[in-house]
Amino acid sequence: MLQRRKWYTGIILAALAALLVIAAAAVTDRAYADEPEKCRVKIIVQDNSTGEEIKDATPMVYHDYYVESEDTYVVEPVKQNTDGTFDVEMEDWAYRYKAVAKNYKYKRSAYGGNDEYGDWIEFDGKTQDDQGNWTLTLYVKLTPQTEEERLNDIRTESKKALSDYKKASDYEAEDQETLKTLIQTYSDKIDDAKTEDAIKQALAEGKGEIDKLVTAQAKNNDRYASKLMFTDRNGKTTPLLTGEKGQYEASLSLLDKGGVFSVEGDPAARWTVKKGLWIQSMAMNHSVEYVTERTGSFLTTSIPDDTEFVDAEISDASVTLGDGSKVTFTLKISTKEEDKTAAVAAVKEKIGGIGEVTLDSGDAIRQARTDYEGLLKSLQKKVDNYDVLTDAEKKLEELKKTKEEAEAKQAKAVDEKIAAIGEVTLDSENAVTEARKAYDALSDGAKEKVTRYGDLTAAEKKLDELKKAKEKEEAEAKAKAEAEAKAKAEAERKAKLPGKVSLKVKSGKRKAVLSWKKTSKAKGYVVYRSTKKNGTYKKIRTLKSAKTLKYTNTKLKKGRTYYYKVCAYNSTGKGPMSSPKKVKVK
C-alpha cells in the first residue's frame, strides 16, 4: 500500500513538472512571439539589357505602416547599413524596395501602378547564414534610357512636384487663379529647359513665386492673431503669439503651468492642440482640447501632476473662433532643467516674501499658495520652505478669527443703538444720527454682521419724511402771511392814489381842447394820445399842477380823428386812466 502511494505521488509530481515545462515554454514562445524577427536584405541592381551589375546605383527600402492615432498611412525610408544592406522586420506587407541610377529608368516588376516606392518585399526566398540570421537577396533591373528620356522623366517629376507643391483649396479664389497661372507658367519653363540644372532651376523659381502667395489661413491668422491672449497664474494678460505674415508661434514653459488661454471679445472660442510629449523618456502623443472658459487650462489636462518632463513640444495648434474662422500657430513648451529650477526658486521667493503675517498678508499668502500648487508634484518636493507657507496660512486664519470676534462685538453694539431709536418722531434725530455714525465707523466686515441695518435706513427715511412735512407746513404758513401782507400793502397803496379823471374833448381849428374836473388826491395830470381807439397811447404832456384842469393840443391835422386819455398822479403813483375820448379836427 505504501509503495502504491509512492507510485501515485511520483506520477502526480511528474505530471506537475510536465505542466510547468509546457507553461514555461508557452510563456517563452509568447515572449519571443512579441519580438518580430529581423531579416538582412541585400539589393543587387542590374542592367536589364546586359544583366551586368550597376555599381553606382542607389538601392532604397521603404517602411509602409498605419498610424492609428492620426488615421493615416506613413511611408518612411529605412536606414542603410554601412555595408549597403538593410535590416527589416519580416512582415510581408510592410516593406517596399527599388533602386535608381543615372541614365536608367526604374519600373515596378509586378502589379503595375505607382513606381514611387517600388515593389513589395516578399520573404519567400530568405535563407539563414551560419549564425542563424535571416538573409534575403533581391534584384532590381533598370532599363537604360537616353539622355532625352532621362530629362523627360525629370521634367515629368518636376512638373508633378510643382503641381503638388500647394493645394488650391488653401487659397482664396483670386489667389487660386494666380496659383494656377504660376503652375502653368513654370511648367512651360520646365518643358523648355534643356538640361537637368535648368529644370531644377525652373522648379525652384516656380516654388519661390508660389511661396509669395499668402494662403487664406495665413490671411485669417493676420486678421485675428493679435486677439489671442494668455493670462498667467499672477493674473497678467499678454498677447500670446509672435511672428509675422501668417506664421505665428507661442513659447511657454513650466513656469506658465495653470495659465489660461482666451480670445479678446470671444468667450466661445475653442482651442485645439496636438501634443508630442516626451515623458519619462517615452514618447506619448495626446490630442487635447482646451476651452477658454476653463480656469487653469494650460498643462493641466491629461498630464499627471507627478510627471517628469524630459522634453516637450506642442505643434499644429489652432483656435476656432465664435464666427467659425480659425487661427493656426505652433505652440512650444520649454521644459529645460533651468526652467524647473527657476520655477522652484520663484515659489520659494514668494513664500519668503510673506514676512510677518498680518491681516494684510492675505494676497501674498494666496499668491504663494497658487504658485506652489502650479508646480508639478515632483517640483513641489523641492520647495524646502513650504512649512513657512503653511504656518503663515495658519497664523492668518487665527488673525481672521480674532478680527471676526471683534467685528461681531462691534456690530452688536450698533444693533443696540438702532434698537434704542424706537418709534421715530421729530425728537428722534439725535438717536438716529448717533446710530448712523456708529455704523459708518465700522469696518466692512463688521458692517456685514449688523443685523438691524434695515431698521436704521427705515428710521432715517421716516425722520426725513417728518422733517420735510414740517418744513412744508412752515413754508406754507410763511407764504400765506407774506401774501396777506402784500395784499394789505397794495390796498393801502391804491387807497392813496388819485381818482379817475372825467375827461371831455372839443374840436377846434387844427386843435383839440381837453378839460376835466378836479380829481381828489391829484398833484398833477398826464395826457396821452392815439390815432386809434384801441391803439397805442403815447404820453404828450405832463401837467405838474393839480389846479390845471384844461389842456389844448395844437398843430393837429385837419380832418383827422384823435383819441385822448388822461390820468391823475401823486407821490404814490398814477391813478386809473380816463375813458378814451374821440375828436375830429376841423
C-alpha positions as CSV (number, residue, x, y, z in Angstrom):
1,M,0.0,0.0,0.0
2,L,2.8,2.4,0.9
3,Q,4.7,1.6,-2.3
4,R,1.4,2.2,-4.3
5,R,1.1,5.6,-2.6
6,K,4.7,6.5,-3.5
7,W,4.0,5.4,-7.1
8,Y,0.9,7.6,-7.3
9,T,2.8,10.5,-5.7
10,G,5.6,10.1,-8.3
11,I,3.0,10.1,-11.2
12,I,1.4,13.4,-9.8
13,L,4.8,15.1,-9.4
14,A,5.9,14.1,-12.9
15,A,2.6,15.5,-14.3
16,L,3.0,18.8,-12.5
17,A,6.6,19.1,-13.7
18,A,5.5,18.5,-17.3
19,L,2.8,21.1,-16.9
20,L,5.3,23.6,-15.6
21,V,7.6,22.9,-18.5
22,I,4.8,23.3,-21.0
23,A,3.7,26.6,-19.4
24,A,7.2,27.9,-19.3
25,A,7.6,27.0,-23.0
26,A,4.3,28.7,-23.8
27,V,5.5,31.9,-21.9
28,T,8.8,31.7,-23.7
29,D,7.1,31.3,-27.0
30,R,4.8,34.3,-26.3
31,A,7.8,36.4,-25.2
32,Y,9.7,35.5,-28.4
33,A,6.5,36.0,-30.4
34,D,6.2,39.5,-29.2
35,E,9.6,40.3,-30.8
36,P,9.4,40.4,-34.6
37,E,12.2,38.5,-36.4
38,K,14.7,40.6,-38.4
39,C,16.0,39.9,-41.9
40,R,19.0,41.5,-43.5
41,V,18.2,42.5,-47.1
42,K,20.8,42.9,-49.9
43,I,19.7,44.6,-53.1
44,I,21.6,43.9,-56.4
45,V,21.0,46.3,-59.2
46,Q,21.4,45.1,-62.8
47,D,21.2,46.5,-66.3
48,N,18.1,45.0,-67.8
49,S,19.6,44.7,-71.3
50,T,23.0,43.2,-70.4
51,G,22.4,41.6,-67.0
52,E,25.5,43.4,-65.6
53,E,25.5,44.8,-62.1
54,I,25.2,48.6,-61.9
55,K,27.8,49.6,-59.4
56,D,26.8,53.3,-58.9
57,A,23.1,52.6,-58.4
58,T,21.3,53.6,-55.2
59,P,19.1,50.9,-53.7
60,M,16.3,52.0,-51.4
61,V,13.9,50.3,-48.9
62,Y,10.7,52.0,-47.5
63,H,8.6,51.0,-44.5
64,D,4.9,51.4,-45.1
65,Y,2.7,51.4,-41.9
66,Y,-0.6,52.8,-40.5
67,V,-0.7,55.4,-37.7
68,E,-4.0,54.7,-35.9
69,S,-3.9,57.9,-33.7
70,E,-3.7,60.0,-36.9
71,D,-5.7,57.7,-39.1
72,T,-3.2,57.8,-41.9
73,Y,-0.5,55.7,-43.7
74,V,3.1,56.7,-43.5
75,V,6.0,55.7,-45.8
76,E,9.5,56.2,-44.3
77,P,12.9,55.3,-45.8
78,V,14.8,52.5,-43.9
79,K,18.3,53.4,-42.9
80,Q,21.0,51.7,-44.9
81,N,23.8,49.8,-43.2
82,T,27.4,50.6,-43.8
83,D,27.8,47.5,-46.0
84,G,24.8,48.6,-48.2
85,T,22.3,46.2,-46.7
86,F,19.0,46.9,-44.9
87,D,17.6,45.4,-41.7
88,V,13.8,44.9,-41.8
89,E,11.2,43.1,-39.8
90,M,9.8,40.0,-41.6
91,E,6.3,41.3,-42.3
92,D,5.4,40.6,-45.9
93,W,3.2,43.7,-46.2
94,A,5.3,46.3,-44.5
95,Y,8.3,47.0,-46.8
96,R,9.0,48.0,-50.4
97,Y,12.2,48.3,-52.4
98,K,13.5,49.9,-55.6
99,A,16.8,51.4,-57.0
100,V,17.8,54.4,-59.1
101,A,20.8,55.1,-61.3
102,K,21.8,57.8,-63.7
103,N,20.8,57.2,-67.3
104,Y,18.5,54.3,-66.2
105,K,14.8,54.1,-65.7
106,Y,13.0,52.2,-62.9
107,K,9.7,50.4,-63.4
108,R,8.0,48.1,-61.0
109,S,8.3,44.4,-61.9
110,A,4.8,43.4,-60.7
111,Y,1.3,44.8,-60.2
112,G,1.9,47.9,-62.2
113,G,0.8,51.2,-60.6
114,N,2.9,53.9,-58.9
115,D,6.7,53.4,-59.1
116,E,7.4,55.9,-56.3
117,Y,8.2,53.4,-53.6
118,G,8.8,50.2,-55.6
119,D,7.8,46.5,-55.2
120,W,6.7,44.9,-52.0
121,I,9.3,42.7,-50.3
122,E,8.3,39.0,-50.1
123,F,10.3,36.9,-47.8
124,D,9.8,33.5,-49.6
125,G,13.4,33.4,-50.7
126,K,15.0,34.1,-47.4
127,T,17.8,31.9,-46.0
128,Q,19.8,31.6,-42.8
129,D,23.5,32.1,-42.5
130,D,25.9,30.2,-40.3
131,Q,24.9,32.2,-37.3
132,G,21.2,31.5,-37.9
133,N,20.4,35.1,-39.1
134,W,17.9,35.5,-41.8
135,T,19.1,37.0,-45.1
136,L,17.4,37.8,-48.4
137,T,18.9,38.9,-51.7
138,L,16.7,40.9,-54.1
139,Y,17.3,42.0,-57.6
140,V,16.3,45.3,-59.3
141,K,16.6,45.6,-63.0
142,L,16.9,49.1,-64.5
143,T,16.2,49.9,-68.2
144,P,18.8,52.0,-69.9
145,Q,17.5,55.3,-71.2
146,T,18.8,58.1,-73.5
147,E,19.7,61.5,-72.1
148,E,16.5,62.9,-73.6
149,E,14.4,60.2,-72.0
150,R,16.0,60.9,-68.6
151,L,15.4,64.6,-69.0
152,N,11.8,63.9,-69.9
153,D,11.4,61.8,-66.8
154,I,12.9,64.6,-64.7
155,R,10.6,67.1,-66.4
156,T,7.5,65.0,-65.6
157,E,8.6,64.5,-62.0
158,S,9.4,68.3,-61.6
159,K,6.0,69.4,-63.1
160,K,4.2,67.0,-60.7
161,A,6.3,68.3,-57.8
162,L,5.3,71.9,-58.8
163,S,1.6,71.0,-59.2
164,D,1.5,69.1,-55.8
165,Y,3.6,71.8,-54.0
166,K,0.5,73.7,-52.7
167,K,-3.2,72.9,-52.5
168,A,-5.5,75.3,-54.4
169,S,-8.1,74.9,-51.6
170,D,-5.7,76.6,-49.2
171,Y,-6.1,79.9,-51.0
172,E,-8.8,82.5,-51.6
173,A,-10.5,82.5,-55.0
174,E,-8.4,85.2,-56.6
175,D,-5.1,83.6,-55.4
176,Q,-6.3,80.2,-56.7
177,E,-6.3,81.8,-60.2
178,T,-2.8,83.2,-59.6
179,L,-1.6,79.8,-58.4
180,K,-3.0,78.1,-61.5
181,T,-1.2,80.7,-63.7
182,L,2.1,80.2,-61.9
183,I,2.0,76.4,-62.2
184,Q,1.3,76.7,-65.9
185,T,4.0,79.3,-66.5
186,Y,6.7,77.4,-64.7
187,S,5.6,74.0,-66.1
188,D,6.2,75.6,-69.6
189,K,9.6,76.7,-68.4
190,I,10.4,73.2,-67.2
191,D,9.3,71.8,-70.6
192,D,11.6,74.3,-72.4
193,A,14.6,73.6,-70.2
194,K,17.4,71.7,-72.0
195,T,19.5,70.5,-69.0
196,E,18.9,68.9,-65.6
197,D,20.2,72.0,-63.9
198,A,17.9,74.3,-65.9
199,I,14.9,72.0,-65.0
200,K,15.8,72.2,-61.3
201,Q,16.2,76.0,-61.6
202,A,12.8,76.4,-63.2
203,L,11.2,74.3,-60.5
204,A,13.0,76.2,-57.7
205,E,11.9,79.6,-59.3
206,G,8.3,78.3,-59.6
207,K,8.2,77.2,-55.9
208,G,9.7,80.6,-54.9
209,E,6.9,82.5,-56.7
210,I,4.2,80.3,-55.2
211,D,5.7,80.9,-51.8
212,K,4.9,84.6,-52.2
213,L,1.2,83.8,-52.3
214,V,-0.4,84.2,-48.9
215,T,-2.8,81.4,-48.0
216,A,-6.3,82.0,-46.9
217,Q,-5.4,80.6,-43.5
218,A,-2.4,83.0,-43.2
219,K,-4.6,86.0,-44.0
220,N,-7.0,84.9,-41.4
221,N,-4.1,84.5,-38.9
222,D,-3.1,88.1,-39.6
223,R,-6.6,89.3,-39.0
224,Y,-7.2,87.6,-35.6
225,A,-3.7,86.7,-34.2
226,S,-3.5,89.9,-32.1
227,K,-6.7,88.9,-30.2
228,L,-5.2,85.7,-28.8
229,M,-4.3,86.2,-25.1
230,F,-2.6,84.3,-22.3
231,T,-3.2,85.0,-18.6
232,D,-0.6,83.7,-16.3
233,R,-1.1,82.5,-12.7
234,N,-0.4,86.0,-11.4
235,G,-3.3,87.4,-13.5
236,K,-1.1,89.2,-16.0
237,T,-2.6,89.1,-19.5
238,T,-0.5,89.5,-22.6
239,P,-0.8,88.7,-26.3
240,L,0.1,85.0,-26.9
241,L,1.6,84.9,-30.4
242,T,4.7,86.2,-32.0
243,G,5.8,86.1,-35.7
244,E,4.6,87.7,-38.9
245,K,2.9,87.1,-42.3
246,G,0.5,84.4,-41.1
247,Q,3.2,82.3,-39.5
248,Y,2.9,82.5,-35.7
249,E,4.1,80.7,-32.7
250,A,3.8,80.8,-28.9
251,S,6.5,79.8,-26.5
252,L,5.6,78.8,-22.9
253,S,7.3,76.9,-20.1
254,L,6.6,75.1,-16.9
255,L,6.6,78.5,-15.2
256,D,3.3,79.1,-17.1
257,K,1.5,76.0,-15.9
258,G,-2.0,76.7,-14.8
259,G,-2.4,79.8,-17.0
260,V,-5.5,80.4,-19.2
261,F,-5.9,80.9,-22.9
262,S,-8.5,83.3,-24.1
263,V,-9.6,85.3,-27.2
264,E,-10.3,89.0,-26.7
265,G,-14.1,89.6,-27.0
266,D,-14.8,86.0,-27.9
267,P,-15.6,83.7,-25.0
268,A,-17.0,81.0,-27.3
269,A,-13.6,80.3,-28.9
270,R,-12.2,76.7,-28.6
271,W,-8.5,75.7,-28.5
272,T,-7.2,72.5,-30.0
273,V,-3.6,71.3,-29.9
274,K,-1.7,68.1,-30.8
275,K,0.9,67.4,-28.3
276,G,4.1,65.4,-28.7
277,L,5.3,64.9,-25.2
278,W,8.5,63.1,-24.1
279,I,7.5,61.9,-20.7
280,Q,10.0,59.8,-18.6
281,S,11.9,59.1,-21.8
282,M,8.9,57.5,-23.5
283,A,7.1,59.2,-26.5
284,M,3.4,59.8,-25.9
285,N,1.0,61.5,-28.3
286,H,-2.0,63.3,-27.0
287,S,-4.8,65.3,-28.7
288,V,-6.1,67.8,-26.2
289,E,-8.9,70.3,-26.5
290,Y,-8.7,73.4,-24.3
291,V,-11.8,75.5,-23.6
292,T,-11.4,79.2,-22.8
293,E,-13.9,79.1,-20.0
294,R,-11.8,76.5,-18.1
295,T,-9.6,78.1,-15.5
296,G,-6.0,76.8,-15.5
297,S,-6.3,75.1,-18.8
298,F,-2.6,75.1,-19.7
299,L,-0.6,71.9,-18.9
300,T,-3.4,70.5,-16.6
301,T,-5.3,68.3,-19.0
302,S,-4.3,64.6,-19.4
303,I,-1.0,65.3,-17.7
304,P,-0.4,63.6,-14.3
305,D,0.8,66.1,-11.6
306,D,3.8,63.9,-10.8
307,T,5.0,63.8,-14.4
308,E,8.7,64.4,-15.0
309,F,9.2,66.1,-18.4
310,V,12.3,65.4,-20.3
311,D,11.3,67.4,-23.4
312,A,8.0,68.7,-24.8
313,E,6.7,70.5,-27.8
314,I,3.2,71.2,-28.9
315,S,2.6,71.9,-32.6
316,D,-0.4,72.2,-35.0
317,A,-2.3,74.4,-32.5
318,S,-5.5,76.1,-33.7
319,V,-8.3,78.3,-32.3
320,T,-11.8,78.1,-33.7
321,L,-13.4,81.5,-33.1
322,G,-17.1,82.1,-32.5
323,D,-17.7,83.2,-36.1
324,G,-16.2,79.9,-37.4
325,S,-12.9,81.2,-38.6
326,K,-9.7,79.7,-37.4
327,V,-6.2,80.9,-36.3
328,T,-3.3,78.4,-36.5
329,F,0.1,78.5,-34.9
330,T,2.9,76.5,-33.3
331,L,2.9,76.2,-29.6
332,K,6.2,75.2,-27.9
333,I,6.7,74.3,-24.3
334,S,10.2,74.7,-22.9
335,T,11.0,72.1,-20.2
336,K,14.6,72.8,-19.6
337,E,16.2,72.0,-16.3
338,E,16.8,75.7,-15.7
339,D,13.1,76.3,-16.0
340,K,12.4,73.8,-13.4
341,T,15.0,75.3,-11.1
342,A,13.6,78.8,-11.8
343,A,10.1,77.6,-11.1
344,V,11.1,76.3,-7.7
345,A,13.2,79.3,-6.9
346,A,10.3,81.7,-7.8
347,V,7.9,79.8,-5.4
348,K,10.5,79.9,-2.6
349,E,10.9,83.6,-3.1
350,K,7.2,84.2,-3.0
351,I,6.9,82.3,0.3
352,G,10.0,84.1,1.7
353,G,8.4,87.4,0.8
354,I,5.4,86.9,3.0
355,G,7.3,88.2,6.0
356,E,5.5,88.9,9.3
357,V,1.9,87.8,9.0
358,T,-0.8,90.5,9.4
359,L,-4.4,90.8,8.1
360,D,-2.9,92.5,5.0
361,S,-0.8,89.4,4.2
362,G,-3.7,87.6,2.5
363,D,-2.8,88.4,-1.1
364,A,0.8,87.5,-0.6
365,I,-0.1,84.2,1.0
366,R,-2.7,83.3,-1.6
367,Q,-0.3,84.1,-4.4
368,A,2.4,81.9,-2.9
369,R,-0.1,79.1,-2.5
370,T,-1.3,79.5,-6.1
371,D,2.3,79.4,-7.4
372,Y,3.1,76.4,-5.2
373,E,0.1,74.4,-6.5
374,G,1.0,75.4,-10.0
375,L,4.3,73.3,-9.7
376,L,4.4,69.7,-10.8
377,K,4.3,67.4,-7.7
378,S,7.9,66.4,-8.3
379,L,9.0,70.0,-8.1
380,Q,6.8,70.8,-5.0
381,K,9.0,68.4,-3.1
382,K,12.0,70.7,-3.7
383,V,10.3,73.8,-2.0
384,D,12.2,73.5,1.3
385,N,10.4,76.4,3.0
386,Y,6.9,75.1,2.4
387,D,6.4,75.0,6.2
388,V,6.7,78.8,6.2
389,L,3.7,78.9,3.9
390,T,1.6,76.6,6.0
391,D,2.5,78.4,9.2
392,A,1.6,81.7,7.6
393,E,-1.8,80.3,6.4
394,K,-2.5,79.1,10.0
395,K,-1.5,82.5,11.5
396,L,-3.6,84.4,9.0
397,E,-6.6,82.2,10.0
398,E,-6.1,83.0,13.7
399,L,-5.9,86.7,12.9
400,K,-9.1,86.5,10.9
401,K,-10.8,84.7,13.7
402,T,-9.8,87.3,16.2
403,K,-11.0,90.0,13.8
404,E,-14.3,88.2,13.3
405,E,-14.9,88.1,17.1
406,A,-14.1,91.9,17.4
407,E,-16.3,92.8,14.5
408,A,-19.2,90.7,15.9
409,K,-18.9,92.6,19.2
410,Q,-18.9,96.0,17.4
411,A,-21.8,95.0,15.3
412,K,-23.8,94.0,18.3
413,A,-23.3,97.4,19.9
414,V,-24.5,99.2,16.8
415,D,-27.6,96.9,16.7
416,E,-28.4,98.0,20.2
417,K,-28.1,101.7,19.2
418,I,-30.5,101.1,16.3
419,A,-33.0,99.3,18.6
420,A,-32.9,102.2,21.0
421,I,-34.3,104.6,18.4
422,G,-37.8,103.1,18.9
423,E,-40.8,104.8,17.3
424,V,-39.5,107.6,15.1
425,T,-40.6,111.2,15.8
426,L,-39.0,114.6,15.2
427,D,-37.4,114.2,18.6
428,S,-35.6,111.0,17.4
429,E,-33.0,112.9,15.3
430,N,-30.1,112.6,17.8
431,A,-30.7,108.8,18.3
432,V,-30.8,108.2,14.5
433,T,-27.7,110.3,13.9
434,E,-25.7,108.5,16.7
435,A,-26.7,105.1,15.3
436,R,-25.6,106.2,11.8
437,K,-22.2,107.5,13.0
438,A,-21.6,104.3,14.9
439,Y,-22.4,102.1,11.8
440,D,-20.3,104.2,9.4
441,A,-17.3,103.9,11.8
442,L,-17.4,100.1,11.5
443,S,-15.1,98.1,9.1
444,D,-16.6,96.5,6.1
445,G,-16.5,93.1,7.8
446,A,-18.3,94.4,10.9
447,K,-20.9,96.2,8.8
448,E,-21.8,92.8,7.3
449,K,-22.6,91.5,10.7
450,V,-25.1,94.3,11.6
451,T,-28.5,92.6,11.6
452,R,-30.7,95.7,12.0
453,Y,-29.2,98.0,9.3
454,G,-32.6,97.9,7.5
455,D,-34.3,99.3,10.6
456,L,-31.7,102.2,10.6
457,T,-32.4,103.1,7.0
458,A,-36.1,102.9,7.6
459,A,-35.8,105.2,10.6
460,E,-33.7,107.7,8.6
461,K,-36.3,107.6,5.9
462,K,-39.2,108.2,8.4
463,L,-37.3,111.0,10.1
464,D,-36.6,112.6,6.7
465,E,-40.3,112.4,5.8
466,L,-41.3,114.1,9.1
467,K,-38.8,116.9,8.7
468,K,-40.0,117.5,5.2
469,A,-43.6,117.6,6.3
470,K,-42.7,120.1,9.0
471,E,-40.7,122.2,6.6
472,K,-43.6,122.2,4.1
473,E,-46.1,123.3,6.8
474,E,-43.9,126.1,7.9
475,A,-43.3,127.2,4.3
476,E,-47.0,127.3,3.5
477,A,-47.7,129.4,6.7
478,K,-45.0,131.8,5.7
479,A,-46.2,132.1,2.2
480,K,-49.8,132.8,3.4
481,A,-48.6,135.5,5.8
482,E,-46.5,137.1,3.1
483,A,-49.4,137.1,0.6
484,E,-51.7,138.7,3.2
485,A,-49.2,141.4,3.9
486,K,-48.7,142.1,0.3
487,A,-52.4,142.4,-0.4
488,K,-52.8,144.8,2.5
489,A,-49.9,146.9,1.3
490,E,-51.4,147.0,-2.2
491,A,-54.8,148.0,-0.8
492,E,-53.2,150.8,1.2
493,R,-51.3,152.0,-1.8
494,K,-54.3,152.0,-4.0
495,A,-56.2,154.0,-1.3
496,K,-53.6,156.8,-1.6
497,L,-53.8,157.0,-5.4
498,P,-55.8,159.8,-7.1
499,G,-59.2,159.0,-8.5
500,K,-60.3,158.5,-12.1
501,V,-60.4,161.6,-14.4
502,S,-63.7,162.5,-16.1
503,L,-62.5,163.8,-19.5
504,K,-64.2,166.0,-22.1
505,V,-62.8,166.9,-25.6
506,K,-63.8,169.6,-28.0
507,S,-62.5,170.2,-31.6
508,G,-61.1,173.4,-32.8
509,K,-59.3,174.7,-35.8
510,R,-56.3,172.3,-36.1
511,K,-56.6,171.7,-32.4
512,A,-58.3,169.7,-29.6
513,V,-59.3,171.2,-26.3
514,L,-59.3,168.8,-23.3
515,S,-60.9,169.6,-20.0
516,W,-61.8,167.7,-16.8
517,K,-62.9,168.3,-13.3
518,K,-60.5,168.4,-10.3
519,T,-59.7,164.9,-9.1
520,S,-59.1,164.1,-5.4
521,K,-55.6,163.5,-4.2
522,A,-54.1,164.6,-7.5
523,K,-50.9,166.6,-7.7
524,G,-50.9,166.7,-11.5
525,Y,-52.1,165.1,-14.7
526,V,-50.7,163.2,-17.6
527,V,-52.2,163.5,-21.1
528,Y,-52.0,160.5,-23.7
529,R,-52.9,160.5,-27.4
530,S,-53.5,157.8,-30.1
531,T,-54.9,157.7,-33.6
532,K,-56.8,154.5,-32.9
533,K,-59.2,153.8,-30.0
534,N,-57.6,150.6,-29.1
535,G,-54.2,151.6,-30.4
536,T,-51.0,152.6,-28.5
537,Y,-51.4,155.8,-26.5
538,K,-48.3,158.0,-26.2
539,K,-47.7,160.5,-23.5
540,I,-47.8,164.0,-25.0
541,R,-47.8,166.2,-21.8
542,T,-47.4,166.1,-18.1
543,L,-49.2,168.8,-16.1
544,K,-47.5,169.4,-12.8
545,S,-50.2,171.3,-11.1
546,A,-53.4,169.9,-9.6
547,K,-55.1,173.2,-10.5
548,T,-54.6,172.8,-14.2
549,L,-57.8,171.3,-15.5
550,K,-57.5,172.1,-19.1
551,Y,-55.1,171.3,-22.0
552,T,-55.1,172.4,-25.7
553,N,-53.4,170.1,-28.2
554,T,-52.4,172.3,-31.2
555,K,-50.9,171.8,-34.7
556,L,-53.1,168.8,-35.5
557,K,-54.0,167.6,-39.0
558,K,-57.3,168.9,-40.3
559,G,-60.0,166.3,-40.7
560,R,-58.1,163.6,-38.8
561,T,-59.5,161.8,-35.8
562,Y,-57.6,161.6,-32.5
563,Y,-58.2,159.8,-29.2
564,Y,-57.2,161.0,-25.8
565,K,-56.8,159.7,-22.2
566,V,-55.8,161.5,-19.0
567,C,-54.8,160.2,-15.6
568,A,-54.0,162.0,-12.3
569,Y,-50.9,161.3,-10.3
570,N,-49.3,162.0,-6.9
571,S,-46.3,160.8,-4.9
572,T,-47.8,157.3,-4.5
573,G,-48.3,156.7,-8.3
574,K,-50.7,157.2,-11.2
575,G,-54.4,156.8,-10.7
576,P,-56.7,155.0,-13.1
577,M,-56.9,156.1,-16.8
578,S,-59.9,158.0,-18.0
579,S,-62.2,156.6,-20.6
580,P,-60.9,157.4,-24.2
581,K,-62.5,160.4,-25.9
582,K,-62.6,161.0,-29.6
583,V,-62.3,164.2,-31.6
584,K,-62.2,165.0,-35.3
585,V,-60.1,168.1,-36.1
586,K,-61.7,170.9,-38.1
